[in-house]
Amino acid sequence: MLIGARTVLEADDLTVERGGLPVLRGVDLSVRAGEAVALMGGNGSGKSTLVRTLLGLLPYQRGAVTLFGAPLRDFRDWSRIGYVPQRSLAQLAGSKVKEVVAAGRLARRRPFRPLSRADRDAVDNAVTLVGLAGHLNSDIARLSGGQQQRVLVARALAGDPDLLILDEPTSGVDLEHQRVLAEVLAGLLAAGTSVLVVLHEVGPLGSLIDRAVVLSAGRVVHDGPLGDLGQHRRFGSHPHHDHGQPAEDDHDQGAETLLGGAP
Amino acid sequence: MIEILSYPFMQRALIAALLTGLIAPAIGTYIVQRRLSLLGDGLGHVALAGVGLALLTGSAPIPIAVAACVAGAVVVEILRQRGKATGDVGLAVLFYGGLAAGVFLSGISGIGAGGLAQYLFGSLTTVTPGDVQLIAVLAIVILVTTLGLAPQLYAVSTDEEFARTQGLSVRLYNIAVVSLAAVTVALAMRTVGLLLVSALMVIPVAAARNLVRGFTATLLCAVGIGVATAVGGAAASFYVNAAPGAFIVLLAIAVFMLSWPVSYLLRRRNAAAVLPELVDDDELVAPHTITENHPHRHAPGCGHPAVQHGDHTDFIHEGHRHAVHADHYDEH
């Protein structure tokens, strides 16, 4: 695997415990420049925990995270990263779409300076890119679920990031929206942006994915092209599971999801 | 109105009311957004400990109350960030501790708990020139921060995790918000009183949310309502000889009550103007009539009524709708 300047994100032997229980156990993950990596696995496999740890939102007990060549602790170049969290609008309700998206420019702005021409253009472009140009002044709470998700994507894109990290952007939204998202991501990948996307099932994004990393019970059980996943299941490269539980459970949970079946 | 301006004590009262009406909703917008509506109430109790200490030492109450209040707010925020104040228990201990300390300290100072009453309910007419100066300076600090740092404070108050991925020091901004709220509470003990200041931080914001759309608009509208009710209440209480703090809060609640039917009417008008979303399929968009030779450029405010139509805006024009499409207008 190519390591060095071309690796935009790297986790090495990452171990995260929450409330004394291990959630991630020795996870290795890397995303190279221009690469689209899918992070997959069943419910509770540690996907969201991994993504939030990589962004410095959760503490980790062992290992190392490197963003654009800098240790996470020293990383300051936040405008290079665009984060699309799982959709939750609890506190965003009542905001206009353009207000939400403008927050994505903050890594490039200094305190006490008004929104510049460039900021405004970036917000307009990002909102247009996700197909919501007519909704700049709409209350985000009055949009459909898919549209709200696209607003969060636009917010991440407004900062013109080199690495886009999306946490389950396709969950709970219809196929039409998933296709729009796939188009947007295809355009970004063509422009050289790297993408790390948490997926519950492959869906319309599958054709864009260069590599899939599969987590099961906090461990990486697969790291390779999406197409190998079927083989992986057949030859049963053995996923680690808690032997106190029926072994079938976490095998099948992972495998079914990977093959695009119902969650 | 001219008459009451001739009394120096009323001049000071009106200035103090104006400044309170300005700053309480400005910081209150962020507090409400963070769902800490009752924080101001709790901080009022902590401020009382400061007042008690001031009575005991015979010093000016406002500076000591400001210090006590900020210290209390920062402690609460740090406990919250560390995850230590998961329940409301930690907050309750701090707040009732403040109240008890205030009553206790004023008791041993010989003035007694009765001396606290003017701070609990405000006493606008006894505001001194020194008070006005202090309130004015701190009001400027609060306004410059809440407006100048609006984008950062907005991001931190609405989506803390996203704000962190923008490299913002969320901890620092959160401490700034609660500290400014603490200063506001302590300042307002002279105007609306410690027990009622929280109302002025929350109610104008709640009313503004019913009336306007978007965070910035809500902030500005809330400040407008705050100023109008604070000055109006202070002036009116002079004529009817009522307690100004209570009058101000009742006025604010009246505005809030009125905002419900108004918001209902506004929403109905907007809903009527939104047509169903267009289907994206090209085949389905059959009535694609291109207007020939249309010299007028439609834009918001061009004189033609604008109608939101799914993902774009139509302009009503001689009995039909014009929609911008590339370099021409579609009629539909």
Interface residues (C-beta under 8 A of the other chain):
Chain A: R52 L55 G56 L57 R76 W78 S79 I81 Y83 P85 Q91 L92 G94 S95 K96 E99 V100 A102 A103 G104 L106 A107 R109 P111 F112 L115 G131 L132 A133 G134 H135 N137 D139 R155 G159
Chain B: Q33 R34 R35 G148 L149 P151 Q152 Y154 A155 S157 T158 D159 E161 F162 A163 R164 T165 Q166 G167 L168 R209 R213 G214 F215 T216 T218 Q308 G310 D311 H312 T313
